[in-house]
């Protein structure tokens, strides 16, 4: 029997196309973000010996952590706008090479002021990478795929601590080689991959589907049309096309930023401070490194499973609100125990909830923002959320210095995550009302 010929204009197999795109882009972007996060939070392990060497108190270390996010806030929106002008491939490469060089320079801090300068410059260098990649993924993946894709991409965050913890602890053991301290080797060795991957991005990341030589012409045309159909699917339920100044003053953008600030603050603060929290139980550096792996390893698996669940159900609001509520409750519970085992269990639940929201939240945000608003809107949400992140990182150090208690220092994170959980439910209801009114009025 003769095979039925495929018409030249028949669509390609969707699963095949999306598998090609996913395998070509996502593993490389995960690796890039993995290195970005290691370079962002490796100061947490360096602090185990660096703080004493260069004279940093807990409050000073917290100030340095906060300055990273101050620079991140100042430069993030301009960086994302520049990416749209120069193209994802060139701009992502520029960001990575710059932060790699600054990360290596952290090996030569000599006191509080050079530490502050290094953290500020690192924040400025990395600004734009994460929202740039989230925007870049919207150029390739239709809405129905975004929660799982974003969750898969963001698994790099807990993986960076899961795999980076024993690596950083091992690099601290290089103390004295070539006259350098272990924390200096840590900064130098973990900065090199960023530069190499930045150069590789120039060859491996096409800016849009039309530039993808590894897709057939029919696949490129189909994906371009599918993405265009997504963008033309009607007005956004939250933020329609807005100029930049209106994006930055839009109440929904600020609300989304508040929702995300709790998650962002928790993941960044714990990645930076958790080695010191665990070390406070009397552990060695190596023991700290291996125990620090456990919560992040569990969270890595759970966030992918939760992202898949969110895509299959199509539900975004409660998929964001419930994990935030779990995060807040378990953070609060850490103040009720002095047990290392119980603390480790609670921190594992905190990180499971905290990382689980990443996929559904960003899928929700990109659906609520129109195509014309997405570039500046994503950057604005991530930027504004880091106002909370920087403040929480600084407060954690101040409260720890004042009280001697890490559980009490975590209370600002409880407030942020609980507020975010309530806010996402309220915003979801407002969005449903707005869509209902439009449908009743006959507006698409």
N, C-alpha and C positions, 0 to 999 in steps of 0.2 A: 504494500500500500504506500502510495507517495505521501510524503509529509506535506502538511498544509503550509503553503508559503507565508512568510511574515510580510505584511504590507510595510512598505518603506516608511509610512507615516504612523505605524502602530507604536504605542508607547513601550519603552523598555520595561523590564521587570524592576519594579520599585525596590524590592528587597535587595536585589543585586546592586543597584546603583547606590543605595544608602550604605550597604556593606562596604563598597569600594571607597566611598567618601570617608566613612568612619575609620577604616583601617589605614587609609593614607594620612589622615590629619590628626585624629584624636590621640594615638599613642605618642606622636612627637610632641603635641601640645601638652600632654600629661607630663612628659619628661621635662619640658621647659618649665612648667609650673612647679614641678617637684623641686627642681634646682632653685627656682625663685624663692620658694618657701624655706628651703634649707638655709639659703643666704640671708633670709629675713630673720629667722628665729635661732640661728646657730649661736647668737650672742647669749642665749639662755644657757647653753652648755659651757661656752667660753667663760661665763660669769662665775662658774664654780671655782676657777682659779684666777681669772683676770681681775675680778673686782678687788681682790686683796692686792694684786700686783700694781694696779694703777690708782688705787685709792678711791674706789666707788662704793658709796653706801647704797642701801636698797632704794632710797629715794632718788639718788642720782641715777641709778640704773633705770628706774621708772621714768625719769625725765628723758633719758636717751630714747627709751621706747616710745614715749609720747612724741618726741621730735620727729621720729620716723614718719608718724602719721600726719603730723602737721605739714611736712613737705609733701607727703602723698596727697593731702587735701588740696594744697596750693597748685600742684602741677598736673593733677589727674585729668580734669576736664580739658585743658589745653592739649594734653597729650592725646586724648581720644579724638579730638577734632583734627589734630595733625595726622593721625592715622588714616582718617577718612580722606585727607588731602593727598598724602604720600603713598597710601596703600598699606595693607596689613603686612605684607612680606617685608618691606623695607623698614617699617616703623617698629615691628616686633623685634627684628634683628638689632636695630639701634638701641632699643631699651635693654636687651639682654647683654650686649657687649658693654654698655655703660655701667649697669649694675654689677657686672662681673669685676670690672676694674675698681669700682668703689669698694666692693666686698673684699677684694684683696688688700686694699689700702687700710682696712680695719685692723690688719695685723700690726699696724704701727702706731696705734693710739698710745698715748703716754700719760693720760690723766682725764679728768672729767670733761674738760673743754674739747679735747680732740675726740673723745668718745661722742659727745654731743654733735660735733661737726660731722663725724663719720656716719652717724645714724640719720642725720638730716639729709645728707647727700645721698645715702642709700635709698631713702624714701623718695627723693626727687627723681632718682634714676629709675626706680621700679614703677613709679606712677604711670598709670595708663596700661600696664601689661594685662592685668586681670580684666578690667572692663573692655579693653581692646579685644581680647580673645572671646569674651562673651558676645560682643558685637560681631566679631569675625564668624563665630559659629552660626549666627542668624543669617549669614550670607550663604550658608551651605546646608542647613538642616531646617526642614519645615517644622511648624509649630508642634505637630504630633510627636516629634522625636526629641524635643528640647530638654525636657526634664531628665530623661535618662542620659542624654549626651552631656548636659551640664554636670549632672551628678558624677558621671564617669570621669569627666575632665577634672572635677574638683576633688576626686579621690586622691589627687596628688597632695592635698593639704595634710590629711592624716597620715598618708604614706610617707611624707617627708619626715614626720616625727617617728613613725614606726621604723623606717629603715635608717633614718638619719641619727636617731638616738644612739644606737651602738656604734655607728661610724664616728660620730662626734666624740663619744666617750673614748674610743680607741685612739683618735687623733690627739687627744689630751695626753696620751701616754708617750707621745713623741717629745716630751719635755726635755730640753737640753740639746737636741740634735741640731747641729750647725749653729749653736749659740742662740737658738730661738726657743721660746716657751711653747708649751703644748697648745695653748689657746691661739698663738700666732700661726702655728702650722694649721690649725683648724680653719681659720679664716682664709689662709692662702690656698689650701688644697680644695676647699669647697667652693672657691670662686672661679677656678679654671673652667669647669664645665659650662658655666654661663656664657663665657666668651666663645667657646667652641660651638655651642648650640646656637648662639646668635648668628654666627657666620653660616652655619648649616641652614638656618631658616631662610636665607636668601635663595637657596636652591630648592628647598622642600615645600615651601608654602606659596601656592598660587593665590592671588588676591581674591578671585571669584571663580565660580564654576566655568565661565567662558574661557578661563585661562588654563583649565586643567587638561593637560595633554593625555593623562591617564584615563579620562572618560572619552567614550566615543562621541561623535557629533550628535547622534540621536540622544544619548544620555545627557550631554551638556544642555541641549535644547529642552529636554523634558524637565530637568532640575531647575533651570532658569525660569521656565513657565510655572512650575509648581510653586516656587518661592514668590514669584510675582503675584500669583493667585492668592497666596497667604497675605501678602501685603495689601492687596486690594479687597480684602474680605469685609470691608465696612469700617466705620469709625471705631476708634478705640473706646472702650467703656470708661476709661479713666482720663487719659491725656491725649488729645488730638494733636495735630501739627502745631508746634509752638516754636517761636524764636528762642534763642539760648537764654536770654534774660528771663523769659517767662517760664522756661523749664526750671531754672534755679529758684524761682519764686512760687512754683506750682505746689499747692498744698498736698496733692497726692504723691508727688515726687518726694516731698519731705516725710510723708507718712510711710512710704515704702523704705525710705532711708532709716527711719526709726525702727521699723520692723527688722531690718537687716543689721542694724547697729549692734543689737544684742548678740546675734550669731557671730558677727565679725569680731566684736570685742572678746567674746569667749574663746574663739579659736585662736586668735592672735595672742591674747593674754596667757592662756594655758600653754600654748606652744613655747612662749618665751619664759614663763615662770614655773612651769610644772617640774622641770629638773630641780629647781631650788626647793619647791614644795616637798618633793619626794626625798631630797637630800636632807631635809630638816628632820626626818625620822632616823637619822644616824647611818644612812647608807653610804657605801663607797661610790666613787664616780662610775665605776663599771656596773655596780648593782643598780645605781640610778638610771644608767643608760638602758639596761635591759628591762627594768620595770616600767620605764617610761614608754616602752614599745607597746605594752599590752592594751591600754585604752585606745590608742590610735589604730592599732591593728583591727580591733573589733569594730571601731567606727568606720574604717575603710570599707569593710564588707557590707555593713548595714546601710550606709548611705547609697550604695548602688542598688541594693534591694528595694529601698524606699523610693528611689527615683523611678525604678521600673514599675512599682506599684502605682505611683502617681500618674505615670503615662497611661497605664492600662485602665485605670479608673477615670482618667480625665479630670480628676478633682485636684485642685491646687490649694485652696484656702485652708482647709482642715489639715492637709498634708504638710502645711507650713506651721499652723498654729499649735497642733498637738506636740510635735517634737520640741518647740520652743517652751511649752509649758513643762515638759519633762525636764528640760535643761534647767529651768529656773528652780524647780522643786528639788532636784538633786544637788544643785549648787548650794541651796540653803541648808540641805541636810548635812553637808560637810562640816558645818559649825557644831554639829551635835555629837561628833565622835573624835576620839584621839587614836583610833586604831588605824594602822597602815593598811590592813586588809580591807576594812570597810571603806576607807578613803579611796582606795584604788578601785573598788567596785562602783562607788558613787561617781568618781571621775570618769569611769568607763561609760556609765549611763549618761552623764553630762555630754560627753563627746559624741555618743551615738545619736542623742537628740539634736545636738548642735549641728553636726554635719549632715544629718538626714534632711534638714530643710533646704540645703543648698540648691539641689536640683529643682524641686517644686517652686521655690521662691523665685529663682531667676526665670523659670518658664512662665510663671505668673507675671512677673514684671515685664518681660518682653511681649506678652500678650496684651497687657494693659497699656503699653506705650505704642503709639502709632509708628509706622516706618520712618516718618520724618522726624520723630522725636527720639527714636531709639538710641542713636549714637550719643547725643548729649545727655539723654535721660539715664541710660545705664551708667555712664560715667558720673553723673550727678548723684544718683542713688548711692553708688559705691563710695564716692567722695564724701558726701554728707554723713554717711554712716560711720566713716572713719573719724569724724569729730568725736563720736562716742567712744570709738576704739582707742583713740589717743588719750582721751580723758581717763578711761578706765585703766589703761596700762600705767599711766602716771599715778592715779589714785591708789592702785594696788601697792606700789612701792611706798607711797606716803603712809598708808594705813598700816602696812607691815612694819615700817620703822617705828610708828607711834605706838602700836599695840603688841608687836611681836607675834601676831597671829595671822597666818595665811587664810584660814576660813573667814575671819572678819574682813580681810582684804578683798575677798571674793564677793561681798555683798553688793557692790555696784553692778556686777554682772547679773545678779539675781533680779535687780530692778529692771535692767534693760531687757532681759529676755522675757520676763513676765509682761512688761509693757508691750513688747512686740507681739506676743501671743494674742493679747486682747485687741491690739490695733489691726492685725491682719483679718480677724473675724469682722470687725466693724467696717473695714474698708471693703471686704468682700460683699457685705450686705449693701453698702452704698453703691458698688458697681452693679450689682444685680438690679437694684432699683432704677439706676440710670438706664440700663439696657431695656428694662421693662417699659419705662416711659417713652424711649425712642421707638420701641416696637408698637406701642399703643398709638403713637403719633404717625406711624408709617414711615419713619426715618431709618434707612439701612445703616 
